[in-house]
Every structure is written in structure tokens, then in C-alpha cells.
Amino acid sequence: MKPKYLLEISVETLEAAVAAERNGANRIELCESLHVGGVTPSAELMRAARARVKIPIFAMVRPRDGHFVFSSAEMKQMQREIEIAKSCAMDGVVLGILRRDSTVDVKATQELVECARPLPVTFHRAFDECPNLPRALEDVIATGATRILTSGGKPTAAEGAPVLAQLLRVARGRITILPGGGINPSNLERIVRETRATEFHSGLGSSLPYARSSQEEFAREVRKLAAVLRQWEAAQKSSESAPRSGTPSTSDS
């Protein structure tokens, strides 16, 4: 049975992708250079991950770090990278393009969404740099993208939870809002409760330094995240079937 709540984990190595799947992740965001927010993974990494991982893999499409205003040459490079992702049997791509005024570049994003078809497109946290998030939401919907990875315009999803809840209400099912940014086992339950989102993204960067964490530590944190969502889902099902109402709690006290 498909779980109601989905956990996406961003990784930059084959070993991390395998560990994420083994420990409860439902989807992988595959990148390189996570310390700068992620850039397009190599074809070799995409092929290796596809050969070892059965859950969906979304590949980052970002030719460089830094700002999200791309030149025509960089746009062509992103189109080539999307085609490579398709050839490597990726299940989706993750990208984001802004104008110089930090609004969504609807036309350029539409071009990449069309290039990616039939793969779904996630508009990544470039969204959080937009000055007017409700307007940016409508712009991203107009591009044909299927989800938005966002912290609600705040440094972390925990801080942006009220905005995320508002975005979910305004979206009304027209696009998936994917909370991400600083999500870890200690704050995930509160973010679930406050936003009522059903998909969540974590790179575990807030609890595990990328360069110093071990595979064992990474696997343990993924298991904790997955357990929070499983427990929340079980508590909700129990609440829905019970004659009384109440807010489920999954605190490990």
C-alpha cells in the first residue's frame, strides 16, 4: 500500500542513495555538491544510482552554484542535462529559474518543463528568494511544474511552517508543496502537524555535517525521519477510526 506521507532524501553519493532507500526514504533527490545547495549529478552517478535503487530518483538540474538567473548558454546546457537524466532513467528533475528581480522566470521554466516531459519537475528552493510567494506560487503552477520545494521563504521549514500551511491552502491541490530546509528528526513532527503537508524533503544538513558524517549516522537519521512519518500516519488512521477526535502525537518520550 502506498504510504500517505512521503520522505524525500537528497544525496550526493551512490552509497547515500542506497542507504536512504534501505532505511525508509520513499524518493531520492540526486545531486552533487550538496554543500552549495546541489548541482547536476554526473551521468555516471545517475546510472549507478538507477542500477542500485528501486525507489524514484529525481535528478537536480543546475549547471553551477550561485544565483538562479541563467544565460542562454546555461539554458541549453540544462536542456542537455535533462536529456541525459532521461537517458539514465531518472523519474523526475529538480530545477528553478528566476529573473533578475527574483521573480519566477515563467517562460524559461516552461521551456525546461516541456523538455522534461513526461518526467515531473520540482521547482526547487529558488522559490524562497521570490519577494511575493503567493504570486510565485501561481507563476510556478503556470509553468507546468508538479511540485515546489520550499521552506516558506524562511531559512528553515520549521520557521516557515505558517507560510507553508498557507501555500498548501492556496495551492488547493493544483501543485504539491514539498517542505524542505533544515528538516530533521527533532522537528519533523511539528512541521507535519503545522503544515499538513504529505511530502517532506531532507538533506539532513542541519543535523549531520556533509563532510564529517558517517554512513551509519546518516542511515540512523533517515530511519528516524521515516519512523516519525510512519508513526504519524498510524496515529492519524487510529484517530480517524476512533469515535473521538484528537491530534495525533508521535513524541518519543
C-alpha positions in Angstrom: 0.0 0.0 0.0 1.3 3.4 -0.9 2.1 5.5 2.2 0.2 8.7 2.7 3.4 10.5 3.8 6.4 10.6 1.6 10.0 11.2 2.6 12.5 12.5 0.0 16.2 12.5 0.9 18.8 14.5 -1.0 22.1 12.7 -1.5 25.3 13.2 -3.5 26.8 9.7 -3.5 25.7 6.2 -4.6 26.3 4.9 -1.1 24.0 7.5 0.5 21.3 6.8 -2.1 21.4 3.1 -1.3 21.4 3.8 2.5 18.5 6.2 2.1 16.3 3.6 0.4 17.3 0.9 2.8 16.4 3.0 5.8 13.0 4.2 4.7 13.2 7.0 2.1 10.5 7.0 -0.5 12.3 9.1 -3.1 15.8 10.3 -3.8 16.9 13.8 -4.9 20.2 13.1 -6.6 22.8 15.9 -6.7 26.4 16.6 -6.5 28.0 19.3 -4.2 25.2 19.4 -1.6 27.3 21.9 0.4 26.4 24.6 -2.2 22.8 23.5 -2.5 23.4 20.8 -5.1 24.3 20.8 -8.8 23.6 18.4 -11.6 24.9 14.9 -10.9 27.1 13.2 -13.4 25.7 10.7 -15.9 27.8 8.0 -14.2 26.3 8.7 -10.8 22.8 8.7 -12.2 23.3 5.4 -14.0 24.9 3.8 -10.9 22.1 5.0 -8.7 19.5 3.8 -11.1 21.1 0.4 -11.2 21.1 0.0 -7.4 18.0 2.0 -6.2 14.4 1.0 -6.9 12.5 4.0 -5.4 12.0 7.1 -7.6 15.1 9.2 -8.2 14.8 12.9 -9.1 17.9 14.5 -10.6 19.0 18.0 -9.8 19.4 20.1 -13.0 21.6 23.1 -12.0 24.7 23.7 -14.1 26.5 25.7 -11.4 26.1 27.1 -7.9 25.2 30.7 -7.1 22.3 32.7 -8.3 19.3 31.3 -10.3 19.4 33.7 -13.3 20.8 31.6 -16.2 22.2 32.7 -19.5 21.0 31.3 -22.9 24.1 29.1 -23.0 23.3 27.8 -19.5 19.7 27.1 -20.6 20.9 25.0 -23.4 23.2 23.1 -21.0 20.2 22.5 -18.7 18.3 21.1 -21.6 21.1 18.7 -22.4 21.3 17.7 -18.8 17.6 17.0 -18.8 18.0 14.7 -21.8 20.9 12.9 -20.0 18.7 12.5 -17.0 16.0 10.9 -19.2 18.5 8.6 -20.8 19.7 7.5 -17.3 16.0 6.6 -16.4 15.6 9.2 -13.8 12.0 9.6 -12.6 11.9 13.4 -12.4 14.1 16.5 -12.4 14.6 19.4 -10.0 15.3 22.9 -11.2 14.5 26.6 -10.7 14.9 29.7 -12.8 14.5 33.3 -11.7 14.5 36.7 -13.3 16.9 39.4 -12.2 14.2 40.8 -10.0 13.9 37.4 -8.2 10.5 36.5 -9.6 9.9 33.2 -11.3 11.0 33.1 -15.0 7.9 31.5 -16.2 8.8 31.3 -19.9 12.3 29.8 -19.3 10.9 27.3 -16.8 8.1 26.3 -19.1 10.7 25.5 -21.8 12.5 23.2 -19.4 9.3 21.6 -18.2 8.4 20.8 -21.8 11.9 19.4 -22.4 11.5 17.2 -19.3 8.1 15.7 -20.3 6.9 13.1 -19.4 9.1 13.5 -16.3 7.7 15.6 -13.5 9.5 18.8 -12.5 10.1 20.1 -9.0 10.8 23.8 -8.7 13.4 24.0 -6.0 14.2 26.5 -3.3 15.0 29.2 -5.7 11.3 29.8 -5.0 12.2 31.0 -1.5 14.1 34.0 -3.0 10.9 35.4 -4.6 9.6 38.6 -2.9 5.9 37.5 -3.2 5.4 33.8 -2.5 1.7 33.7 -3.3 2.4 35.3 -6.7 5.4 33.0 -7.2 3.1 30.0 -6.4 0.8 31.0 -9.3 3.8 31.5 -11.6 5.2 28.1 -10.9 1.8 26.5 -11.4 1.7 28.2 -14.8 5.0 26.6 -15.8 3.5 23.1 -15.6 5.8 22.0 -12.7 4.3 19.5 -10.4 5.8 20.4 -7.0 7.6 23.2 -5.2 10.4 22.5 -2.7 10.2 25.4 -0.2 10.9 26.5 3.3 8.2 29.1 3.1 10.7 31.9 2.3 12.4 31.4 5.7 15.9 29.8 6.4 14.2 26.6 7.6 10.9 24.8 7.1 10.3 24.9 10.8 10.5 28.7 10.8 8.4 28.9 7.6 5.7 26.4 8.7 2.9 29.0 8.9 3.7 30.2 5.4 3.9 26.6 4.2 0.5 25.9 5.6 -0.9 29.0 3.8 0.7 27.9 0.5 -0.9 24.5 0.8 -4.3 26.1 1.3 -3.8 28.4 -1.7 -2.5 25.7 -3.9 -5.7 23.6 -3.3 -4.2 20.5 -4.8 -3.1 22.2 -8.0 0.6 21.6 -7.2 2.4 19.7 -4.4 4.1 21.8 -1.7 7.2 19.9 -0.5 8.5 21.4 2.7 12.3 21.3 2.9 15.1 23.1 4.6 16.5 22.1 8.0 14.1 19.2 8.5 15.5 16.6 10.9 14.0 14.0 13.3 13.7 16.6 16.1 11.4 19.0 14.2 9.6 16.9 11.6 6.6 16.0 13.7 5.9 19.7 14.4 6.3 20.6 10.7 3.9 17.8 9.7 1.3 19.0 12.3 1.6 22.7 11.5 1.7 22.5 7.7 -0.5 19.4 7.0 1.8 18.6 4.0 2.2 15.0 2.9 5.6 15.1 1.3 8.8 16.2 3.1 12.4 16.8 2.0 15.6 16.5 4.0 19.3 16.5 3.2 20.0 16.2 7.0 22.5 19.0 6.7 21.1 20.7 9.8 21.9 17.6 11.9 24.7 15.9 10.0 27.6 18.0 8.6 28.0 16.7 5.0 31.8 16.3 5.1 32.0 14.7 8.6 29.0 12.4 9.0 29.4 8.6 8.7 27.2 6.3 6.7 26.0 4.8 10.0 25.0 8.2 11.3 23.2 9.1 8.0 21.3 5.8 8.0 20.2 6.3 11.6 18.9 9.8 10.9 17.0 8.6 7.8 15.4 5.8 9.9 14.3 8.3 12.5 12.7 10.6 9.9 10.9 7.6 8.3 9.7 6.5 11.7 8.2 9.9 12.5 6.1 9.7 9.3 5.1 6.1 9.9 4.0 6.9 13.4 2.2 10.0 12.4 0.3 8.1 9.7 -0.6 5.3 12.1 -1.8 7.8 14.7 -3.9 9.5 12.1 -5.5 6.3 10.9 -6.3 5.4 14.5 -7.8 8.8 15.2 -9.9 8.6 12.0 -11.3 5.2 13.0 -12.0 6.2 16.6 -15.3 7.7 17.7 -13.4 10.7 19.4 -11.3 13.3 17.7 -7.9 14.4 18.7 -4.5 15.5 17.4 -2.1 12.5 17.0 1.2 12.6 18.8 4.3 10.7 17.9 6.7 12.1 20.5 9.2 9.6 21.8 9.1 10.4 25.5 
